[in-house]
Amino acid sequence: MKKLILALSTFFALSAGALAAEGGIAWDKAPVNTSDTVSLQNGARLFVNYCLNCHSAAFMRYNRLQDIGFTSEQIKDNLLFTSDKVGDLMKSAIDPKQAKDWFGANPPDLTLIARSRAGHGGTGADYLYTFLRTFYPDASKATGWNNLAFPSVAMPHVLWELQGKRAPVYETREEHGHEVHVFKGWQQVTPGTLTPLQYDQAVGDLVNFLQWMGEPAQNTRVRIGVWVLIFLLGFTVLAWRLNAAYWKDVK
């Protein structure tokens, strides 16, 4: 029994260490509201301008963006590349072989990324919101960037012009006779075109769009679900009163 307890303790300790190493820092809560069409539209613009160059959303068509308030003309004028059509899938133009040479791997499809990245630290949206806000310059990496939420990530910081360059600040503590470095915050090295608050809001909009893109019908499903529950509640009351009327004269 003692051996079993020791083995389980060792297993959970190793698992916790592996998760901590994989997950980096704690994930921040993403400001997701898939009913906010203004946020979704801004997120869609950011996605097309900054993400779609390398990442595809191969399970999403451009015309589905009409569900978040874009007209067909707005999609054509502002969100389509020259050769694309409104009914086309949102595919990246990057050559997979070139992408593998540049980044070491082909950039993943982002259609379901917000649903697939959920973990012990929070939802997939929480992870993406943290990931896109924790890049920092690192000259030892091929891309010149590293990330606290995904250490040694192959992806460069494509939003760096918006955010600027920041360096993580650590505090050295002694725990159990060993020095450990604890993340304390950020130091702005060079400013971006957005203030820190504006950048966080922009990333929140982008993550909101990624969350919506994983299930575009989610708002419709919720609305239908509410009406179904109202109907069932009304039917329950009706059935209850009808049952009472049938049995009131039965002794």
BAFI-726724 format. One record per residue: residue in one letter; residue number from 1; x, y, z of N, C-alpha, C, CB in turn. Coordinates in steps of 0.02 Angstrom, whole numbers. Glycine has a CB too. Example, Ala and Ser with C-alpha at 12.3 -4.5 7.8 and 13.67 -1.06 7.14 Angstrom:
! residues 2
   res     n       nx       ny       nz      cax      cay      caz       cx       cy       cz      cbx      cby      cbz
     A     1      660     -284      390      615     -225      390      660     -165      390      565     -224      452
     S     2      642     -112      354      684      -53      357      645        2      394      704      -30      286
This chain:
! residues 251
   res     n       nx       ny       nz      cax      cay      caz       cx       cy       cz      cbx      cby      cbz
     M     1       41      -60        0        0        0        0       43       63        0      -47        0       61
     K     2       96       62       42      140      119       45      175      131      -22      193      110      101
     K     3      194       74      -54      226       80     -119      178      110     -171      252       11     -144
     L     4      114       91     -167       65      118     -213       56      193     -202       -2       82     -205
     I     5       51      213     -138       42      285     -123      103      324     -146       32      295      -47
     L     6      163      296     -135      224      330     -157      226      336     -233      286      293     -132
     A     7      206      283     -268      206      285     -341      157      337     -367      189      216     -370
     L     8       97      339     -336       47      388     -357       70      459     -343      -20      375     -322
     S     9      102      468     -285      127      535     -268      180      558     -318      156      536     -197
     T    10      224      512     -335      277      528     -384      247      545     -452      326      470     -390
     F    11      197      505     -471      164      516     -536      132      585     -539      111      463     -549
     F    12       94      602     -487       60      667     -487      110      725     -482       10      671     -430
     A    13      164      715     -447      215      767     -443      248      779     -510      268      749     -391
     L    14      265      724     -544      294      731     -611      245      761     -660      318      663     -637
     S    15      182      740     -655      131      768     -700      123      843     -689       65      732     -689
     A    16      122      863     -625      115      934     -611      174      974     -637      108      946     -535
     G    17      234      945     -630      294      978     -655      292      985     -731      356      941     -635
     A    18      270      932     -764      266      934     -837      215      986     -860      247      864     -864
     L    19      157      989     -825      107     1038     -844      132     1108     -832       43     1026     -805
     A    20      167     1119     -778      194     1186     -764      245     1207     -816      226     1189     -694
     A    21      287     1158     -836      337     1174     -887      305     1188     -954      388     1117     -893
     E    22      252     1150     -970      219     1158    -1034      177     1222    -1035      175     1098    -1048
     G    23      143     1236     -981       96     1292     -981      127     1359     -968       44     1280     -931
     G    24      190     1362     -944      221     1426     -930      186     1460     -872      220     1471     -991
     I    25      165     1523     -881      133     1561     -828       58     1546     -825      146     1635     -838
     A    26       27     1572     -772      -46     1564     -764      -82     1600     -820      -70     1589     -695
     W    27     -138     1572     -842     -176     1602     -897     -223     1656     -870     -217     1549     -935
     D    28     -226     1713     -905     -273     1766     -888     -342     1751     -917     -247     1834     -914
     K    29     -393     1777     -884     -461     1766     -907     -474     1808     -969     -513     1783     -852
     A    30     -496     1776    -1023     -510     1810    -1086     -577     1846    -1083     -508     1761    -1145
     P    31     -581     1908    -1107     -645     1944    -1107     -688     1925    -1166     -632     2020    -1108
     V    32     -714     1864    -1164     -752     1836    -1221     -826     1851    -1214     -740     1760    -1227
     N    33     -855     1878    -1268     -927     1889    -1272     -946     1883    -1346     -948     1960    -1243
     T    34     -967     1824    -1367     -980     1811    -1438    -1045     1843    -1462     -982     1737    -1450
     S    35    -1079     1880    -1418    -1138     1919    -1439    -1119     1991    -1457    -1191     1919    -1384
     D    36    -1058     2010    -1444    -1033     2078    -1457    -1009     2081    -1530     -976     2098    -1407
     T    37    -1051     2104    -1575    -1034     2104    -1646     -979     2154    -1662    -1095     2119    -1687
     V    38     -975     2209    -1626     -921     2258    -1638     -853     2226    -1623     -930     2322    -1594
     S    39     -849     2190    -1567     -788     2155    -1549     -771     2101    -1600     -794     2124    -1479
     L    40     -822     2063    -1621     -811     2009    -1670     -786     2037    -1737     -875     1969    -1680
     Q    41     -815     2093    -1758     -794     2122    -1821     -722     2147    -1818     -841     2180    -1840
     N    42     -704     2179    -1764     -634     2201    -1756     -587     2141    -1753     -626     2244    -1693
     G    43     -608     2088    -1718     -568     2028    -1715     -560     1996    -1783     -599     1978    -1668
     A    44     -612     1997    -1825     -608     1970    -1892     -558     2009    -1934     -677     1970    -1926
     R    45     -558     2075    -1928     -510     2116    -1965     -439     2100    -1944     -525     2191    -1955
     L    46     -428     2094    -1879     -361     2077    -1854     -340     2008    -1879     -358     2079    -1777
     F    47     -387     1961    -1879     -371     1894    -1901     -349     1893    -1974     -431     1848    -1891
     V    48     -387     1927    -2017     -371     1929    -2088     -305     1965    -2101     -428     1963    -2128
     N    49     -293     2020    -2065     -233     2060    -2078     -169     2031    -2049     -244     2129    -2052
     Y    50     -175     1995    -1992     -115     1974    -1957     -106     1898    -1952     -114     2002    -1889
     C    51     -160     1860    -1955     -156     1788    -1944     -162     1747    -2008     -210     1765    -1896
     L    52     -204     1771    -2054     -221     1731    -2113     -163     1727    -2163     -282     1760    -2147
     N    53     -112     1767    -2154      -53     1761    -2197      -19     1694    -2190       -4     1817    -2182
     C    54      -20     1666    -2130       14     1602    -2116      -35     1547    -2095       67     1612    -2062
     H    55      -85     1566    -2057     -133     1517    -2031     -197     1517    -2072     -150     1532    -1957
     S    56     -222     1457    -2087     -286     1451    -2120     -342     1444    -2069     -286     1391    -2168
     A    57     -403     1454    -2092     -463     1436    -2055     -505     1397    -2106     -503     1500    -2026
     A    58     -481     1338    -2122     -505     1300    -2180     -576     1272    -2173     -458     1244    -2195
     F    59     -605     1278    -2112     -674     1255    -2102     -723     1313    -2099     -679     1213    -2039
     M    60     -700     1372    -2117     -741     1433    -2115     -741     1467    -2183     -715     1482    -2060
     R    61     -800     1488    -2206     -805     1525    -2268     -813     1599    -2254     -865     1499    -2311
     Y    62     -789     1640    -2300     -794     1712    -2290     -866     1735    -2283     -761     1748    -2349
     N    63     -912     1704    -2320     -981     1727    -2317    -1013     1715    -2249    -1021     1693    -2371
     R    64     -983     1673    -2208    -1010     1662    -2140    -1000     1724    -2097     -977     1600    -2107
     L    65     -956     1769    -2118     -945     1830    -2080    -1005     1876    -2082     -883     1866    -2107
     Q    66    -1052     1861    -2127    -1115     1899    -2127    -1154     1888    -2063    -1158     1879    -2188
     D    67    -1141     1832    -2029    -1176     1817    -1966    -1156     1866    -1910    -1161     1746    -1944
     I    68    -1098     1899    -1918    -1076     1946    -1866    -1083     2019    -1890    -1004     1932    -1845
     G    69    -1124     2029    -1942    -1142     2097    -1961    -1109     2125    -2022    -1128     2140    -1907
     F    70    -1062     2089    -2053    -1031     2114    -2114    -1079     2103    -2173     -963     2079    -2127
     T    71    -1079     2151    -2219    -1116     2141    -2281    -1070     2107    -2331    -1143     2208    -2309
     S    72    -1099     2081    -2385    -1060     2049    -2437    -1010     2097    -2467    -1106     2020    -2492
     E    73    -1030     2161    -2476     -985     2211    -2504     -928     2226    -2457    -1024     2274    -2521
     Q    74     -941     2230    -2393     -889     2243    -2344     -837     2187    -2343     -918     2253    -2273
     I    75     -861     2125    -2349     -816     2068    -2352     -772     2072    -2414     -855     2002    -2350
     K    76     -802     2088    -2471     -764     2093    -2533     -712     2149    -2530     -811     2105    -2592
     D    77     -732     2207    -2504     -689     2265    -2506     -634     2265    -2452     -730     2328    -2498
     N    78     -648     2234    -2395     -602     2242    -2338     -570     2178    -2313     -638     2273    -2282
     L    79     -599     2120    -2328     -575     2059    -2296     -551     2006    -2345     -629     2030    -2254
     L    80     -560     2016    -2409     -540     1966    -2459     -474     1985    -2491     -594     1959    -2513
     F    81     -434     1934    -2506     -376     1944    -2549     -400     1948    -2622     -324     1886    -2539
     T    82     -357     1970    -2666     -377     1985    -2734     -411     1927    -2769     -317     2007    -2774
     S    83     -384     1867    -2762     -409     1810    -2800     -465     1772    -2765     -353     1762    -2815
     D    84     -482     1791    -2703     -532     1755    -2665     -603     1778    -2681     -519     1763    -2590
     K    85     -651     1734    -2668     -722     1750    -2676     -757     1743    -2609     -755     1705    -2729
     V    86     -815     1775    -2604     -851     1776    -2540     -868     1706    -2516     -915     1817    -2547
     G    87     -881     1660    -2562     -899     1592    -2542     -840     1546    -2530     -941     1562    -2595
     D    88     -778     1572    -2537     -719     1530    -2528     -704     1516    -2455     -658     1564    -2561
     L    89     -667     1463    -2443     -642     1448    -2376     -585     1496    -2358     -618     1374    -2372
     M    90     -576     1508    -2294     -524     1555    -2272     -457     1518    -2267     -544     1586    -2203
     K    91     -425     1510    -2324     -362     1473    -2327     -303     1521    -2335     -364     1424    -2385
     S    92     -249     1503    -2303     -188     1543    -2308     -154     1530    -2375     -140     1526    -2250
     A    93     -119     1581    -2399      -84     1575    -2463      -12     1549    -2455      -83     1642    -2499
     I    94        9     1539    -2392       78     1518    -2381       90     1447    -2406       96     1524    -2306
     D    95      149     1434    -2434      168     1368    -2456      187     1326    -2395      226     1371    -2508
     P    96      155     1269    -2384      171     1228    -2325      245     1210    -2320      129     1165    -2326
     K    97      277     1196    -2377      348     1179    -2376      390     1238    -2353      371     1156    -2445
     Q    98      374     1298    -2379      410     1357    -2357      398     1371    -2283      390     1416    -2399
     A    99      337     1362    -2262      321     1373    -2191      361     1327    -2146      246     1363    -2179
     K   100      368     1265    -2167      407     1217    -2127      480     1237    -2125      399     1146    -2155
     D   101      506     1263    -2181      576     1285    -2182      587     1346    -2138      598     1301    -2254
     W   102      538     1391    -2138      545     1453    -2100      534     1443    -2025      497     1505    -2126
     F   103      482     1405    -2008      461     1400    -1938      475     1331    -1906      388     1415    -1932
     G   104      495     1283    -1947      507     1216    -1921      446     1172    -1922      533     1220    -1852
     A   105      388     1201    -1936      325     1163    -1940      274     1205    -1978      298     1144    -1869
     N   106      225     1172    -2008      173     1209    -2043      125     1240    -1992      135     1162    -2092
     P   107      112     1305    -1995       67     1337    -1947        0     1302    -1944       57     1411    -1964
     P   108      -27     1289    -1885      -90     1252    -1878     -150     1291    -1903     -100     1231    -1806
     D   109     -202     1255    -1923     -265     1285    -1940     -297     1313    -1876     -313     1234    -1975
     L   110     -329     1372    -1881     -354     1406    -1821     -430     1403    -1814     -332     1477    -1822
     T   111     -464     1366    -1857     -537     1365    -1853     -561     1343    -1784     -565     1318    -1906
     L   112     -530     1290    -1757     -553     1262    -1693     -501     1272    -1638     -567     1188    -1701
     I   113     -454     1318    -1647     -399     1325    -1599     -424     1344    -1530     -349     1377    -1624
     A   114     -476     1386    -1526     -500     1408    -1460     -534     1351    -1423     -549     1466    -1468
     R   115     -561     1302    -1459     -593     1245    -1426     -543     1191    -1409     -648     1216    -1471
     S   116     -488     1188    -1446     -440     1133    -1436     -387     1148    -1384     -408     1116    -1501
     R   117     -378     1211    -1365     -323     1228    -1320     -343     1234    -1247     -293     1292    -1342
     A   118     -404     1214    -1230     -424     1215    -1160     -382     1166    -1120     -499     1197    -1152
     G   119     -367     1182    -1058     -326     1138    -1017     -335     1153     -944     -252     1146    -1035
     H   120     -287     1131     -903     -293     1140     -831     -291     1213     -811     -237     1102     -796
     G   121     -264     1256     -855     -258     1327     -838     -319     1368     -854     -200     1355     -874
     G   122     -367     1340     -891     -426     1378     -909     -452     1357     -977     -411     1453     -909
     T   123     -492     1399    -1008     -520     1384    -1073     -469     1397    -1128     -584     1427    -1085
     G   124     -486     1374    -1189     -441     1387    -1245     -435     1462    -1258     -466     1352    -1306
     A   125     -489     1499    -1248     -487     1572    -1256     -440     1604    -1206     -558     1602    -1250
     D   126     -440     1579    -1144     -394     1604    -1093     -322     1594    -1114     -407     1570    -1025
     Y   127     -308     1534    -1141     -240     1519    -1163     -219     1567    -1220     -235     1446    -1187
     L   128     -261     1575    -1270     -244     1617    -1327     -235     1690    -1305     -298     1612    -1381
     Y   129     -278     1713    -1260     -274     1782    -1235     -208     1793    -1199     -333     1798    -1188
     T   130     -187     1744    -1160     -123     1749    -1125      -64     1743    -1173     -118     1695    -1071
     F   131      -68     1695    -1218      -15     1682    -1266        1     1744    -1308      -34     1624    -1311
     L   132      -50     1777    -1334      -40     1834    -1379      -16     1897    -1342     -103     1849    -1417
     R   133      -15     1894    -1276        7     1952    -1236       71     1940    -1198      -47     1972    -1188
     T   134      104     1883    -1211      164     1867    -1171      225     1852    -1215      150     1807    -1127
     F   135      228     1882    -1274      289     1878    -1315      341     1926    -1288      272     1893    -1389
     Y   136      404     1907    -1296      459     1952    -1278      519     1938    -1323      478     1944    -1203
     P   137      561     1988    -1337      619     1977    -1381      668     1927    -1351      654     2044    -1394
     D   138      694     1883    -1393      743     1834    -1372      790     1820    -1430      708     1767    -1347
     A   139      850     1848    -1426      898     1843    -1482      922     1773    -1494      957     1888    -1469
     S   140      912     1727    -1446      935     1659    -1454      887     1617    -1498      943     1625    -1386
     K   141      828     1643    -1513      779     1607    -1553      783     1629    -1626      708     1619    -1525
     A   142      766     1583    -1670      770     1597    -1742      725     1654    -1763      752     1535    -1782
     T   143      668     1660    -1731      621     1713    -1748      636     1779    -1712      551     1692    -1733
     G   144      680     1775    -1661      694     1834    -1621      645     1845    -1565      696     1894    -1665
     W   145      599     1797    -1555      547     1804    -1504      539     1740    -1464      480     1824    -1536
     N   146      515     1748    -1403      498     1692    -1360      431     1708    -1326      554     1677    -1307
     N   147      404     1661    -1289      338     1671    -1260      334     1636    -1192      284     1644    -1307
     L   148      305     1671    -1143      300     1642    -1076      247     1588    -1072      285     1697    -1026
     A   149      194     1593    -1110      141     1542    -1107      159     1481    -1148       76     1571    -1132
     F   150      202     1490    -1199      225     1435    -1242      300     1444    -1253      185     1433    -1311
     P   151      341     1423    -1205      413     1433    -1211      441     1400    -1274      449     1405    -1150
     S   152      487     1437    -1308      520     1413    -1369      472     1403    -1426      557     1349    -1355
     V   153      419     1441    -1429      371     1436    -1483      405     1456    -1549      309     1481    -1470
     A   154      385     1423    -1603      415     1438    -1669      383     1498    -1702      409     1377    -1715
     M   155      327     1521    -1676      291     1577    -1706      322     1643    -1686      217     1575    -1685
     P   156      332     1688    -1734      355     1756    -1718      297     1798    -1689      384     1791    -1780
     H   157      314     1855    -1661      263     1899    -1632      236     1944    -1687      292     1941    -1573
     V   158      184     1922    -1721      158     1958    -1779      124     2024    -1760      110     1914    -1818
     L   159      106     2031    -1696       72     2092    -1673      119     2140    -1638       14     2074    -1627
     W   160      184     2131    -1647      232     2170    -1607      229     2245    -1622      302     2145    -1619
     E   161      211     2263    -1684      207     2334    -1700      150     2367    -1661      196     2344    -1775
     L   162       98     2329    -1646       43     2355    -1607       61     2359    -1532      -19     2312    -1616
     Q   163       94     2308    -1508      110     2304    -1437      176     2338    -1419      112     2232    -1415
     G   164      223     2340    -1466      290     2361    -1449      331     2303    -1422      289     2418    -1398
     K   165      389     2317    -1394      431     2266    -1365      432     2272    -1289      503     2271    -1393
     R   166      422     2215    -1257      421     2213    -1184      468     2159    -1159      349     2201    -1157
     A   167      495     2170    -1100      539     2120    -1068      509     2097    -1003      610     2149    -1057
     P   168      508     2032     -990      481     2007     -926      526     2026     -868      472     1932     -928
     V   169      495     2041     -811      532     2059     -750      522     2002     -700      507     2127     -721
     Y   170      578     1979     -671      576     1924     -624      602     1946     -556      618     1865     -650
     E   171      577     1912     -505      601     1922     -437      634     1857     -414      542     1943     -388
     T   172      693     1863     -386      730     1804     -362      711     1789     -290      806     1814     -369
     R   173      690     1728     -277      672     1706     -210      710     1642     -193      596     1696     -203
     E   174      716     1630     -129      747     1568     -107      693     1522      -78      803     1582      -54
     E   175      686     1463     -108      638     1414      -85      672     1347      -77      579     1409     -134
     H   176      668     1320      -16      697     1255        0      772     1253      -17      660     1199      -38
     G   177      806     1307       -4      878     1310      -15      899     1323      -86      907     1247        7
     H   178      850     1337     -131      866     1350     -201      838     1417     -223      839     1293     -247
     E   179      874     1450     -267      850     1513     -294      802     1500     -352      909     1557     -317
     V   180      744     1532     -350      695     1526     -403      678     1596     -428      631     1488     -378
     H   181      662     1599     -493      644     1663     -524      568     1664     -534      681     1673     -592
     V   182      536     1713     -503      463     1719     -506      445     1778     -550      434     1727     -434
     F   183      401     1766     -599      380     1819     -644      339     1871     -606      339     1790     -702
     K   184      357     1935     -615      323     1989     -579      285     2037     -624      374     2027     -540
     G   185      304     2041     -687      270     2088     -730      312     2104     -792      254     2153     -693
     W   186      297     2161     -824      329     2178     -886      360     2248     -883      279     2175     -943
     Q   187      414     2255     -921      446     2320     -930      442     2338    -1004      520     2320     -905
     Q   188      412     2395    -1019      405     2416    -1089      473     2439    -1115      352     2472    -1096
     V   189      498     2407    -1168      563     2424    -1197      553     2477    -1252      597     2362    -1226
     T   190      509     2463    -1299      492     2512    -1351      416     2513    -1357      526     2495    -1419
     P   191      386     2571    -1365      313     2575    -1369      286     2549    -1436      289     2646    -1358
     G   192      225     2528    -1436      191     2508    -1498      144     2562    -1521      154     2442    -1488
     T   193      106     2548    -1573       58     2596    -1598       -4     2599    -1555       39     2579    -1670
     L   194      -14     2550    -1511      -70     2549    -1464      -44     2555    -1393     -111     2484    -1472
     T   195      -84     2582    -1349      -67     2582    -1278      -76     2511    -1251     -111     2633    -1239
     P   196      -47     2495    -1194      -57     2427    -1166     -130     2408    -1159      -23     2421    -1099
     L   197     -172     2455    -1137     -243     2441    -1129     -276     2429    -1197     -279     2498    -1093
     Q   198     -259     2470    -1247     -287     2461    -1314     -265     2395    -1344     -267     2519    -1360
     Y   199     -202     2376    -1331     -178     2312    -1358     -215     2253    -1326     -102     2304    -1346
     D   200     -224     2256    -1261     -261     2203    -1228     -333     2198    -1255     -263     2214    -1152
     Q   201     -364     2255    -1269     -431     2254    -1297     -431     2225    -1367     -460     2325    -1298
     A   202     -380     2242    -1407     -375     2216    -1475     -366     2140    -1473     -317     2249    -1513
     V   203     -323     2116    -1429     -312     2043    -1423     -377     2010    -1399     -253     2028    -1375
     G   204     -412     2043    -1353     -476     2016    -1330     -526     2009    -1388     -506     2060    -1276
     D   205     -526     2058    -1433     -571     2054    -1491     -550     1996    -1538     -571     2120    -1530
     L   206     -485     1989    -1548     -460     1935    -1591     -477     1867    -1562     -384     1941    -1601
     V   207     -467     1859    -1497     -483     1795    -1464     -559     1783    -1465     -456     1795    -1391
     N   208     -597     1837    -1457     -670     1830    -1460     -691     1803    -1528     -704     1899    -1447
     F   209     -660     1828    -1581     -675     1803    -1648     -655     1730    -1656     -640     1845    -1701
     L   210     -597     1712    -1630     -574     1642    -1634     -622     1596    -1595     -503     1635    -1606
     Q   211     -647     1621    -1539     -695     1582    -1500     -760     1573    -1540     -710     1616    -1433
     W   212     -784     1626    -1571     -846     1622    -1611     -835     1577    -1671     -868     1693    -1635
     M   213     -777     1581    -1704     -764     1543    -1764     -765     1467    -1750     -696     1563    -1793
     G   214     -748     1447    -1690     -749     1376    -1673     -820     1347    -1673     -718     1365    -1606
     E   215     -871     1389    -1664     -941     1367    -1666     -984     1428    -1683     -963     1335    -1597
     P   216     -988     1445    -1747    -1025     1506    -1767    -1099     1504    -1748    -1020     1514    -1842
     A   217    -1128     1445    -1739    -1199     1440    -1724    -1214     1442    -1649    -1227     1377    -1753
     Q   218    -1163     1455    -1608    -1172     1449    -1536    -1224     1499    -1510    -1107     1460    -1500
     N   219    -1225     1560    -1535    -1274     1609    -1511    -1345     1589    -1531    -1258     1679    -1537
     T   220    -1353     1563    -1592    -1418     1538    -1614    -1440     1480    -1571    -1416     1518    -1688
     R   221    -1393     1435    -1556    -1409     1377    -1515    -1433     1398    -1446    -1347     1331    -1508
     V   222    -1400     1449    -1417    -1420     1473    -1351    -1490     1504    -1353    -1369     1523    -1324
     R   223    -1503     1545    -1406    -1569     1576    -1411    -1624     1524    -1418    -1571     1625    -1470
     I   224    -1612     1474    -1461    -1661     1421    -1470    -1671     1382    -1405    -1640     1373    -1527
     G   225    -1615     1370    -1370    -1619     1333    -1307    -1662     1369    -1256    -1551     1322    -1280
     V   226    -1656     1436    -1253    -1697     1474    -1205    -1771     1467    -1221    -1676     1549    -1206
     W   227    -1789     1473    -1286    -1859     1465    -1305    -1885     1395    -1293    -1869     1484    -1378
     V   228    -1842     1345    -1303    -1862     1276    -1289    -1877     1267    -1215    -1807     1227    -1312
     L   229    -1834     1295    -1172    -1846     1289    -1100    -1910     1326    -1079    -1786     1318    -1061
     I   230    -1923     1384    -1110    -1985     1420    -1094    -2045     1378    -1115    -1986     1489    -1130
     F   231    -2041     1348    -1176    -2096     1306    -1199    -2107     1247    -1152    -2083     1281    -1270
     L   232    -2054     1214    -1132    -2060     1156    -1088    -2089     1176    -1020    -1993     1121    -1079
     L   233    -2069     1235     -996    -2096     1258     -932    -2171     1271     -938    -2059     1322     -909
     G   234    -2191     1305     -992    -2262     1318    -1003    -2302     1253    -1012    -2272     1363    -1063
     F   235    -2273     1206    -1050    -2307     1142    -1061    -2313     1103     -995    -2269     1100    -1113
     T   236    -2262     1108     -952    -2264     1073     -888    -2321     1100     -844    -2197     1081     -851
     V   237    -2327     1167     -843    -2381     1198     -804    -2449     1177     -832    -2375     1275     -805
     L   238    -2456     1178     -899    -2519     1158     -932    -2535     1085     -916    -2515     1169    -1007
     A   239    -2486     1041     -921    -2497      970     -908    -2516      958     -835    -2436      929     -926
     W   240    -2485      996     -791    -2500      989     -719    -2572     1009     -704    -2451     1032     -677
     R   241    -2594     1066     -732    -2662     1088     -720    -2713     1042     -754    -2672     1160     -745
     L   242    -2695     1017     -814    -2740      970     -849    -2747      906     -810    -2714      956     -919
     N   243    -2693      882     -781    -2694      821     -740    -2738      832     -679    -2623      802     -718
     A   244    -2733      891     -648    -2775      906     -590    -2849      907     -609    -2754      972     -559
     A   245    -2863      934     -669    -2934      937     -690    -2962      868     -703    -2940      980     -754
     Y   246    -2922      823     -732    -2947      755     -746    -2959      716     -681    -2896      717     -789
     W   247    -2919      726     -631    -2923      684     -571    -2959      717     -512    -2854      666     -550
     K   248    -2988      775     -523    -3018      809     -465    -3080      773     -438    -3036      880     -484
     D   249    -3116      736     -482    -3176      701     -460    -3162      628     -442    -3229      704     -513
     V   250    -3101      606     -448    -3084      537     -431    -3066      533     -357    -3026      511     -474
     K   251    -3103      488     -322    -3092      481     -250    -3038      428     -237    -3158      462     -215
